[in-house]
Amino acid sequence: MSKAVRFLLGSLVAAILVVVALVSLVDDRTQINGAALADASCHASLSERARGLYLPLYVGGHVWRVKETRLRREWMVDKLSVLQIATVAYGEVTPECRKSILGLLDAYLANGADINMVSDARRGWTVLQGAVVMADPGLTCALLLRGASPEAKFSRPGAPIDGLTVVQFARRGIEIQPGDRNRRRVIDAIEQHRASGRCGE
């Protein structure tokens, strides 16, 4: 083997080791965000600015996706559950990307995560409550079909939303903004699921 070939191989190995080291040093929350968007359709559907921000995550995301789908882990990361983080950018991306994100979500559930756990420790919300707050009917349906309970009540002592269910919260939003179609669609999705077990059809 010539010196040039040995040098190239050595450089390649060194570069791989550097990438592996960098990937391993990234914090858990960033890794989960990267894993959620580790799909060409996800990266392409982001805004130009977001693509620039997420490019480093996209590079490492495929490695993290393999790791995330295999591990049983603590479900809270920096006071957010992996369920909440896995839905990052859900309403802003393409259907293909949403399917990819839900694949990661399903992996967490298969590994033992509880979809009805408090997913945001700072606010005391479940991931379904977060979806309803964002007025995202598609994510609301996806979570309902995976067993999320619409009966969980918001716990914010002293706040107007304290004790409200997700439907009551959405209705309160419509009272404030009567033309809010997304909140109406959220309510319709929950009521359809209650009545038939189906959603979004």
N, C-alpha and C positions, 0 to 999 in steps of 0.2 A: 504494500500500500504506500503510495507516494506521500510526501510530507504535505502537499497541498490538500490531498483528500483527507488526511488525518486532521489537518487544521480545520477544514470545513466541518467534519464530523464533530470535532471538539467544540466548535463554535455553536453548532446546532444543539448539541447536548446542553451546553451552557445556557443558551437562550431558552430551552425548554425548562430547565431548572429555575431560571429567573421567573418565567411565567407561572410555574407551579407555586413558587414562593409567594409571588404577588397575590395569586388567587387565594392561597391559604390564609393570607393576612387580612383579607377583606372581612368586615364584621358581618354577623349573621343576617342582620336586616337587609344589608345591601346585597348579600348573596341571594336571599329569597326574592328580592325585587328583580335581580338579574335572571333568576330561574324562571320567574313568572313571564318574563318577556323574551325568553330564549327561543325565539321563533322568527324566521325571516319576515313573516306576515305581520308580526307584532312590531318589529323594528321599522318596517316600511310604513306602517300606519300612523306612527308618531309624527308630530310636527318636526320641522327641520331643527328647531332649537332642542326639542326633546331627544331627537336622534343623536345629536351631538353629545348631550349629557349622558345618554344611555349607551353610547358606543362601547365604553370600557366594560359595562355590565354585559353587553351582548356578547362580547368576546369570551368572557368567563362564564356566561350564563349556561352554556351547554354542559359544562363540567358541573356546575352547581345544580342543574336540573337533575342530572343522574344521581347526585348525592342526595338531594332533597326527596326524590321519589323512593329512595331505598331506606332512609333512616326513620327510626322512631325517635322523637326528640321532645324536648320541652317546648310546649306550644306557644309560650309567651316570649317575645323578643322585644326588648326595649319598651315594654308596656303595651305592645301590640301583638296580637296573636298572629301566627303564620296564616290563618284564614283571612284576616284583614289585609295583610300585606300581599297575599296571593291575588287579591282582586284589584291590585294597583292598575290604574288606567283602564279599567274594564269598559267603562262607558265611552271611551274615546278611541277605541281600536276596532279593527275589522272583525267580522264574524269568525274568520279563521283564527285570528289571534285569541278571541274569546274562548273558542274551543280549546286552544292550547292552554290558556290560563285555567280553565275548568279542569283540564287534565291534571294539572298540578294540585288543584284543590281536592280532586277526587283521591289523589295519592295520599294526601294528608289524612283524609277521612278514613281511607283503607288502613292506614297505619295507626289509627286509634284516636285521632283528634275528634273533639266533640263540637259539632257545628253550632250548638247552642251555648257554648261557653262565652263568657265575657271576652270579646275580642279586642276591646280598647279599654285598658285598665284606667286610663286617664279620664274617660267619660263614663265608663261602666256600661258600654253598649255591646250587644252581640253584633255579629257581622250582618245579620238581616236588618237590625236597627240602623246600622250604618248605611246599608243600601237604600233604605227608605228615606233616611235623612238626605241622601244624595238624589232622591227622586229618580232612581234607576229601575224602571220596571223589568228590564231584561235580567239584571242581576238578581232582583227580588225573586223572579220566577225560578232562576237557576238554583237559588238557595232553598226556596220552598220545596222544590222537587228533590232536594237532597236532605230533607228532614228538618229544615230550620223552622222554629216555632214562632208564629205571629202573635202568640199570647204573651210573650215576654214584655214586661213593662219597663219604661224608662225610669231610672232611679237618679233623679237630680233634685234632692231636697231643696225646697225654696224656689225652684225654677218652674215656669208654667208647664213644662212637659213632664214633670214628675208624676209617675203613676199612669201615664198614657200608654196604651198599646200602640203598635205601629200604625194600625188603621186610624185610631183616634188622632195620632200625630199627623198623618197625611191629611185627614179631614180638617184639622186645625190649619194646616198650610193652605188648603183650598179656600177656607174662610178668609184668610189674609190675602191670597192671590187667586181669585175665582177663575182666572183663565189658565191656571197651571195644569196643562194636560198630562204631564208626566206623573204628577201626584194622583190624578184621577186614574191613570193606567195602573199605578201601583196598587191602589185600592181595588180596582177590578181584578187584578191578578190574584190578590190575596183572597178575595171573595170567591173567585172561580175555583181556586185550589181548595178552599174550605168545602165548597159544594160538590166538587167532582174529583178532587185529587189531581186534576190537570191544571196546566197553567200556560198562558200565552198562545193558546190555540185559537 
